[in-house]
Amino acid sequence: MLELARSLIRDEEGQTATEYMLIISVIVVAVVAAAYVFIDPFQKGVNKLANDVRTILDSGMINGQGVAR
């Protein structure tokens, strides 16, 4: 009986799965927090790029060089 209690105390198989799930949970929370912080600047950058591309395609010129349309 005492040997069974010792083997259960030494058994760490379930702990590793729990530890991995805690690590994964922390990583997921960090990624979501980073996405929440950086989503607005990212959207503004994408919109600015889209406007620049639209302007270039409409005018046919890049930095004053090219053929005006």
Gaussian input, Z-matrix of N, CA and C with variables (Angstrom, degrees):
# hf/3-21g

backbone

0 1
 N
 C     1     B1
 C     2     B2     1     A1
 N     3     B3     2     A2     1     D1
 C     4     B4     3     A3     2     D2
 C     5     B5     4     A4     3     D3
 N     6     B6     5     A5     4     D4
 C     7     B7     6     A6     5     D5
 C     8     B8     7     A7     6     D6
 N     9     B9     8     A8     7     D7
 C    10    B10     9     A9     8     D8
 C    11    B11    10    A10     9     D9
 N    12    B12    11    A11    10    D10
 C    13    B13    12    A12    11    D11
 C    14    B14    13    A13    12    D12
 N    15    B15    14    A14    13    D13
 C    16    B16    15    A15    14    D14
 C    17    B17    16    A16    15    D15
 N    18    B18    17    A17    16    D16
 C    19    B19    18    A18    17    D17
 C    20    B20    19    A19    18    D18
 N    21    B21    20    A20    19    D19
 C    22    B22    21    A21    20    D20
 C    23    B23    22    A22    21    D21
 N    24    B24    23    A23    22    D22
 C    25    B25    24    A24    23    D23
 C    26    B26    25    A25    24    D24
 N    27    B27    26    A26    25    D25
 C    28    B28    27    A27    26    D26
 C    29    B29    28    A28    27    D27
 N    30    B30    29    A29    28    D28
 C    31    B31    30    A30    29    D29
 C    32    B32    31    A31    30    D30
 N    33    B33    32    A32    31    D31
 C    34    B34    33    A33    32    D32
 C    35    B35    34    A34    33    D33
 N    36    B36    35    A35    34    D34
 C    37    B37    36    A36    35    D35
 C    38    B38    37    A37    36    D36
 N    39    B39    38    A38    37    D37
 C    40    B40    39    A39    38    D38
 C    41    B41    40    A40    39    D39
 N    42    B42    41    A41    40    D40
 C    43    B43    42    A42    41    D41
 C    44    B44    43    A43    42    D42
 N    45    B45    44    A44    43    D43
 C    46    B46    45    A45    44    D44
 C    47    B47    46    A46    45    D45
 N    48    B48    47    A47    46    D46
 C    49    B49    48    A48    47    D47
 C    50    B50    49    A49    48    D48
 N    51    B51    50    A50    49    D49
 C    52    B52    51    A51    50    D50
 C    53    B53    52    A52    51    D51
 N    54    B54    53    A53    52    D52
 C    55    B55    54    A54    53    D53
 C    56    B56    55    A55    54    D54
 N    57    B57    56    A56    55    D55
 C    58    B58    57    A57    56    D56
 C    59    B59    58    A58    57    D57
 N    60    B60    59    A59    58    D58
 C    61    B61    60    A60    59    D59
 C    62    B62    61    A61    60    D60
 N    63    B63    62    A62    61    D61
 C    64    B64    63    A63    62    D62
 C    65    B65    64    A64    63    D63
 N    66    B66    65    A65    64    D64
 C    67    B67    66    A66    65    D65
 C    68    B68    67    A67    66    D66
 N    69    B69    68    A68    67    D67
 C    70    B70    69    A69    68    D68
 C    71    B71    70    A70    69    D69
 N    72    B72    71    A71    70    D70
 C    73    B73    72    A72    71    D71
 C    74    B74    73    A73    72    D72
 N    75    B75    74    A74    73    D73
 C    76    B76    75    A75    74    D74
 C    77    B77    76    A76    75    D75
 N    78    B78    77    A77    76    D76
 C    79    B79    78    A78    77    D77
 C    80    B80    79    A79    78    D78
 N    81    B81    80    A80    79    D79
 C    82    B82    81    A81    80    D80
 C    83    B83    82    A82    81    D81
 N    84    B84    83    A83    82    D82
 C    85    B85    84    A84    83    D83
 C    86    B86    85    A85    84    D84
 N    87    B87    86    A86    85    D85
 C    88    B88    87    A87    86    D86
 C    89    B89    88    A88    87    D87
 N    90    B90    89    A89    88    D88
 C    91    B91    90    A90    89    D89
 C    92    B92    91    A91    90    D90
 N    93    B93    92    A92    91    D91
 C    94    B94    93    A93    92    D92
 C    95    B95    94    A94    93    D93
 N    96    B96    95    A95    94    D94
 C    97    B97    96    A96    95    D95
 C    98    B98    97    A97    96    D96
 N    99    B99    98    A98    97    D97
 C   100   B100    99    A99    98    D98
 C   101   B101   100   A100    99    D99
 N   102   B102   101   A101   100   D100
 C   103   B103   102   A102   101   D101
 C   104   B104   103   A103   102   D102
 N   105   B105   104   A104   103   D103
 C   106   B106   105   A105   104   D104
 C   107   B107   106   A106   105   D105
 N   108   B108   107   A107   106   D106
 C   109   B109   108   A108   107   D107
 C   110   B110   109   A109   108   D108
 N   111   B111   110   A110   109   D109
 C   112   B112   111   A111   110   D110
 C   113   B113   112   A112   111   D111
 N   114   B114   113   A113   112   D112
 C   115   B115   114   A114   113   D113
 C   116   B116   115   A115   114   D114
 N   117   B117   116   A116   115   D115
 C   118   B118   117   A117   116   D116
 C   119   B119   118   A118   117   D117
 N   120   B120   119   A119   118   D118
 C   121   B121   120   A120   119   D119
 C   122   B122   121   A121   120   D120
 N   123   B123   122   A122   121   D121
 C   124   B124   123   A123   122   D122
 C   125   B125   124   A124   123   D123
 N   126   B126   125   A125   124   D124
 C   127   B127   126   A126   125   D125
 C   128   B128   127   A127   126   D126
 N   129   B129   128   A128   127   D127
 C   130   B130   129   A129   128   D128
 C   131   B131   130   A130   129   D129
 N   132   B132   131   A131   130   D130
 C   133   B133   132   A132   131   D131
 C   134   B134   133   A133   132   D132
 N   135   B135   134   A134   133   D133
 C   136   B136   135   A135   134   D134
 C   137   B137   136   A136   135   D135
 N   138   B138   137   A137   136   D136
 C   139   B139   138   A138   137   D137
 C   140   B140   139   A139   138   D138
 N   141   B141   140   A140   139   D139
 C   142   B142   141   A141   140   D140
 C   143   B143   142   A142   141   D141
 N   144   B144   143   A143   142   D142
 C   145   B145   144   A144   143   D143
 C   146   B146   145   A145   144   D144
 N   147   B147   146   A146   145   D145
 C   148   B148   147   A147   146   D146
 C   149   B149   148   A148   147   D147
 N   150   B150   149   A149   148   D148
 C   151   B151   150   A150   149   D149
 C   152   B152   151   A151   150   D150
 N   153   B153   152   A152   151   D151
 C   154   B154   153   A153   152   D152
 C   155   B155   154   A154   153   D153
 N   156   B156   155   A155   154   D154
 C   157   B157   156   A156   155   D155
 C   158   B158   157   A157   156   D156
 N   159   B159   158   A158   157   D157
 C   160   B160   159   A159   158   D158
 C   161   B161   160   A160   159   D159
 N   162   B162   161   A161   160   D160
 C   163   B163   162   A162   161   D161
 C   164   B164   163   A163   162   D162
 N   165   B165   164   A164   163   D163
 C   166   B166   165   A165   164   D164
 C   167   B167   166   A166   165   D165
 N   168   B168   167   A167   166   D166
 C   169   B169   168   A168   167   D167
 C   170   B170   169   A169   168   D168
 N   171   B171   170   A170   169   D169
 C   172   B172   171   A171   170   D170
 C   173   B173   172   A172   171   D171
 N   174   B174   173   A173   172   D172
 C   175   B175   174   A174   173   D173
 C   176   B176   175   A175   174   D174
 N   177   B177   176   A176   175   D175
 C   178   B178   177   A177   176   D176
 C   179   B179   178   A178   177   D177
 N   180   B180   179   A179   178   D178
 C   181   B181   180   A180   179   D179
 C   182   B182   181   A181   180   D180
 N   183   B183   182   A182   181   D181
 C   184   B184   183   A183   182   D182
 C   185   B185   184   A184   183   D183
 N   186   B186   185   A185   184   D184
 C   187   B187   186   A186   185   D185
 C   188   B188   187   A187   186   D186
 N   189   B189   188   A188   187   D187
 C   190   B190   189   A189   188   D188
 C   191   B191   190   A190   189   D189
 N   192   B192   191   A191   190   D190
 C   193   B193   192   A192   191   D191
 C   194   B194   193   A193   192   D192
 N   195   B195   194   A194   193   D193
 C   196   B196   195   A195   194   D194
 C   197   B197   196   A196   195   D195
 N   198   B198   197   A197   196   D196
 C   199   B199   198   A198   197   D197
 C   200   B200   199   A199   198   D198
 N   201   B201   200   A200   199   D199
 C   202   B202   201   A201   200   D200
 C   203   B203   202   A202   201   D201
 N   204   B204   203   A203   202   D202
 C   205   B205   204   A204   203   D203
 C   206   B206   205   A205   204   D204

   B1=1.4440
   B2=1.5336
   B3=1.3200
   B4=1.4624
   B5=1.5267
   B6=1.3273
   B7=1.4716
   B8=1.5364
   B9=1.3181
   B10=1.4602
   B11=1.5333
   B12=1.3229
   B13=1.4614
   B14=1.5231
   B15=1.3295
   B16=1.4629
   B17=1.5266
   B18=1.3152
   B19=1.4721
   B20=1.5314
   B21=1.3364
   B22=1.4662
   B23=1.5227
   B24=1.3180
   B25=1.4608
   B26=1.5244
   B27=1.3197
   B28=1.4671
   B29=1.5301
   B30=1.3162
   B31=1.4637
   B32=1.5271
   B33=1.3192
   B34=1.4678
   B35=1.5212
   B36=1.3158
   B37=1.4543
   B38=1.5355
   B39=1.3022
   B40=1.4588
   B41=1.5184
   B42=1.2951
   B43=1.4588
   B44=1.5149
   B45=1.3088
   B46=1.4637
   B47=1.5230
   B48=1.3201
   B49=1.4633
   B50=1.5275
   B51=1.3144
   B52=1.4524
   B53=1.5261
   B54=1.3072
   B55=1.4627
   B56=1.5209
   B57=1.3314
   B58=1.4660
   B59=1.5247
   B60=1.3091
   B61=1.4611
   B62=1.5297
   B63=1.3294
   B64=1.4676
   B65=1.5195
   B66=1.3223
   B67=1.4636
   B68=1.5240
   B69=1.3278
   B70=1.4681
   B71=1.5294
   B72=1.3249
   B73=1.4677
   B74=1.5213
   B75=1.3199
   B76=1.4616
   B77=1.5276
   B78=1.3260
   B79=1.4711
   B80=1.5198
   B81=1.3235
   B82=1.4673
   B83=1.5259
   B84=1.3181
   B85=1.4685
   B86=1.5266
   B87=1.3309
   B88=1.4636
   B89=1.5325
   B90=1.3227
   B91=1.4694
   B92=1.5249
   B93=1.3132
   B94=1.4690
   B95=1.5219
   B96=1.3313
   B97=1.4577
   B98=1.5281
   B99=1.3303
   B100=1.4671
   B101=1.5250
   B102=1.3164
   B103=1.4648
   B104=1.5223
   B105=1.3238
   B106=1.4599
   B107=1.5275
   B108=1.3262
   B109=1.4648
   B110=1.5238
   B111=1.3315
   B112=1.4617
   B113=1.5201
   B114=1.3269
   B115=1.4670
   B116=1.5237
   B117=1.3247
   B118=1.4671
   B119=1.5333
   B120=1.3480
   B121=1.4716
   B122=1.5282
   B123=1.3184
   B124=1.4603
   B125=1.5239
   B126=1.3270
   B127=1.4633
   B128=1.5263
   B129=1.3295
   B130=1.4696
   B131=1.5248
   B132=1.3270
   B133=1.4569
   B134=1.5182
   B135=1.3258
   B136=1.4678
   B137=1.5214
   B138=1.3243
   B139=1.4662
   B140=1.5266
   B141=1.3338
   B142=1.4621
   B143=1.5215
   B144=1.3231
   B145=1.4632
   B146=1.5256
   B147=1.3204
   B148=1.4642
   B149=1.5296
   B150=1.3205
   B151=1.4675
   B152=1.5242
   B153=1.3387
   B154=1.4653
   B155=1.5206
   B156=1.3258
   B157=1.4759
   B158=1.5205
   B159=1.3256
   B160=1.4689
   B161=1.5251
   B162=1.3423
   B163=1.4633
   B164=1.5195
   B165=1.3210
   B166=1.4686
   B167=1.5236
   B168=1.3326
   B169=1.4715
   B170=1.5213
   B171=1.3287
   B172=1.4616
   B173=1.5239
   B174=1.3461
   B175=1.4575
   B176=1.5068
   B177=1.3218
   B178=1.4683
   B179=1.5072
   B180=1.3380
   B181=1.4490
   B182=1.5235
   B183=1.3259
   B184=1.4617
   B185=1.5219
   B186=1.3286
   B187=1.4758
   B188=1.5347
   B189=1.3108
   B190=1.4545
   B191=1.5082
   B192=1.3220
   B193=1.4666
   B194=1.5190
   B195=1.3022
   B196=1.4528
   B197=1.5100
   B198=1.2971
   B199=1.4540
   B200=1.5205
   B201=1.3513
   B202=1.4658
   B203=1.5119
   B204=1.2971
   B205=1.4880
   B206=1.4966
   A1=111.01
   A2=115.54
   A3=120.43
   A4=110.86
   A5=115.27
   A6=119.87
   A7=111.18
   A8=117.52
   A9=121.73
   A10=110.58
   A11=117.54
   A12=121.54
   A13=110.83
   A14=116.09
   A15=119.32
   A16=111.48
   A17=117.28
   A18=119.73
   A19=110.81
   A20=116.98
   A21=119.70
   A22=111.45
   A23=116.38
   A24=120.13
   A25=110.71
   A26=116.76
   A27=121.02
   A28=112.66
   A29=117.46
   A30=121.61
   A31=109.08
   A32=116.71
   A33=121.77
   A34=112.26
   A35=117.48
   A36=121.14
   A37=111.90
   A38=117.63
   A39=121.24
   A40=112.33
   A41=117.63
   A42=120.61
   A43=111.72
   A44=117.88
   A45=119.10
   A46=110.76
   A47=117.92
   A48=120.30
   A49=109.89
   A50=116.51
   A51=120.46
   A52=110.94
   A53=116.42
   A54=120.24
   A55=111.12
   A56=117.35
   A57=120.10
   A58=110.65
   A59=117.59
   A60=120.15
   A61=111.30
   A62=117.15
   A63=119.60
   A64=111.35
   A65=116.83
   A66=120.52
   A67=110.73
   A68=116.50
   A69=120.70
   A70=110.25
   A71=116.91
   A72=120.62
   A73=111.51
   A74=117.21
   A75=120.95
   A76=110.31
   A77=116.71
   A78=120.32
   A79=110.86
   A80=117.63
   A81=121.13
   A82=110.41
   A83=117.01
   A84=120.25
   A85=110.26
   A86=117.46
   A87=120.98
   A88=111.21
   A89=117.45
   A90=120.95
   A91=110.27
   A92=117.42
   A93=120.42
   A94=110.48
   A95=117.36
   A96=120.50
   A97=110.96
   A98=117.03
   A99=120.43
   A100=110.54
   A101=117.24
   A102=120.02
   A103=110.58
   A104=116.43
   A105=120.06
   A106=111.13
   A107=116.75
   A108=121.00
   A109=111.07
   A110=117.86
   A111=120.80
   A112=114.65
   A113=119.31
   A114=119.92
   A115=111.62
   A116=119.25
   A117=121.18
   A118=112.07
   A119=119.46
   A120=118.50
   A121=112.59
   A122=117.18
   A123=120.11
   A124=110.88
   A125=116.89
   A126=120.27
   A127=111.48
   A128=116.99
   A129=120.17
   A130=110.62
   A131=117.59
   A132=121.24
   A133=112.34
   A134=116.36
   A135=120.24
   A136=109.98
   A137=118.02
   A138=120.64
   A139=111.40
   A140=117.56
   A141=120.73
   A142=110.67
   A143=116.67
   A144=120.47
   A145=110.78
   A146=117.27
   A147=120.80
   A148=110.91
   A149=116.82
   A150=119.79
   A151=111.42
   A152=117.68
   A153=120.86
   A154=111.28
   A155=116.58
   A156=120.34
   A157=109.87
   A158=117.00
   A159=120.36
   A160=110.47
   A161=117.25
   A162=121.45
   A163=111.08
   A164=116.99
   A165=121.05
   A166=110.52
   A167=116.48
   A168=119.04
   A169=111.79
   A170=117.57
   A171=120.38
   A172=111.99
   A173=117.32
   A174=119.75
   A175=112.83
   A176=118.32
   A177=121.41
   A178=112.79
   A179=118.09
   A180=121.01
   A181=110.20
   A182=114.28
   A183=121.05
   A184=106.73
   A185=115.46
   A186=121.22
   A187=111.92
   A188=116.56
   A189=120.47
   A190=114.68
   A191=117.99
   A192=121.08
   A193=108.82
   A194=114.07
   A195=119.58
   A196=109.97
   A197=115.05
   A198=121.38
   A199=108.19
   A200=115.29
   A201=119.79
   A202=108.90
   A203=114.96
   A204=119.91
   A205=110.49
   D1=-43.26
   D2=178.66
   D3=-64.65
   D4=-35.65
   D5=178.71
   D6=-66.85
   D7=-36.72
   D8=177.57
   D9=-64.02
   D10=-42.38
   D11=178.31
   D12=-63.46
   D13=-41.03
   D14=178.47
   D15=-64.92
   D16=-39.94
   D17=-179.17
   D18=-68.00
   D19=-35.02
   D20=178.21
   D21=-68.99
   D22=-36.27
   D23=178.66
   D24=-69.05
   D25=-37.10
   D26=-178.41
   D27=-78.17
   D28=-20.86
   D29=-177.30
   D30=-68.65
   D31=115.79
   D32=-177.73
   D33=-113.84
   D34=15.08
   D35=-175.94
   D36=-63.33
   D37=-45.08
   D38=-179.88
   D39=-69.67
   D40=-29.86
   D41=-178.90
   D42=-66.39
   D43=-36.96
   D44=-177.99
   D45=-65.06
   D46=-39.81
   D47=178.54
   D48=-64.20
   D49=-41.61
   D50=179.03
   D51=-64.53
   D52=-41.52
   D53=179.05
   D54=-64.30
   D55=-41.04
   D56=177.79
   D57=-63.25
   D58=-40.79
   D59=179.46
   D60=-65.78
   D61=-37.12
   D62=176.52
   D63=-65.74
   D64=-41.75
   D65=178.46
   D66=-63.40
   D67=-44.35
   D68=179.19
   D69=-63.30
   D70=-39.53
   D71=178.78
   D72=-62.59
   D73=-42.02
   D74=178.71
   D75=-64.39
   D76=-41.14
   D77=178.92
   D78=-64.22
   D79=-42.71
   D80=-179.87
   D81=-63.84
   D82=-42.84
   D83=178.57
   D84=-62.74
   D85=-40.33
   D86=179.21
   D87=-64.91
   D88=-41.65
   D89=179.98
   D90=-65.91
   D91=-42.91
   D92=179.30
   D93=-64.72
   D94=-41.21
   D95=178.62
   D96=-64.31
   D97=-42.02
   D98=178.59
   D99=-64.90
   D100=-40.94
   D101=178.78
   D102=-63.78
   D103=-39.01
   D104=179.13
   D105=-65.08
   D106=-37.66
   D107=-178.77
   D108=-73.09
   D109=-39.83
   D110=-171.60
   D111=-99.19
   D112=0.48
   D113=-176.60
   D114=-67.24
   D115=-39.95
   D116=-178.23
   D117=-66.82
   D118=-49.18
   D119=176.74
   D120=-61.91
   D121=-35.06
   D122=178.60
   D123=-65.39
   D124=-44.86
   D125=178.79
   D126=-63.11
   D127=-39.92
   D128=178.49
   D129=-64.30
   D130=-40.82
   D131=178.17
   D132=-64.13
   D133=-42.31
   D134=178.95
   D135=-65.63
   D136=-41.66
   D137=178.65
   D138=-64.24
   D139=-40.47
   D140=178.19
   D141=-64.14
   D142=-42.56
   D143=177.57
   D144=-62.04
   D145=-42.90
   D146=179.06
   D147=-62.64
   D148=-41.09
   D149=178.13
   D150=-65.81
   D151=-40.51
   D152=177.33
   D153=-62.00
   D154=-44.23
   D155=179.39
   D156=-64.40
   D157=-42.19
   D158=179.34
   D159=-61.68
   D160=-43.01
   D161=179.35
   D162=-63.44
   D163=-43.70
   D164=179.98
   D165=-63.99
   D166=-43.80
   D167=-179.30
   D168=-68.12
   D169=-35.00
   D170=179.27
   D171=-71.23
   D172=-39.67
   D173=-175.20
   D174=-90.85
   D175=-25.56
   D176=-176.76
   D177=77.18
   D178=11.21
   D179=-177.13
   D180=-127.00
   D181=144.88
   D182=175.52
   D183=-123.87
   D184=119.72
   D185=-179.14
   D186=52.26
   D187=40.88
   D188=176.27
   D189=80.36
   D190=1.92
   D191=179.79
   D192=-115.45
   D193=144.12
   D194=179.74
   D195=128.26
   D196=-169.00
   D197=-177.49
   D198=-105.37
   D199=120.72
   D200=179.33
   D201=-68.83
   D202=142.89
   D203=-179.57
   D204=-102.87

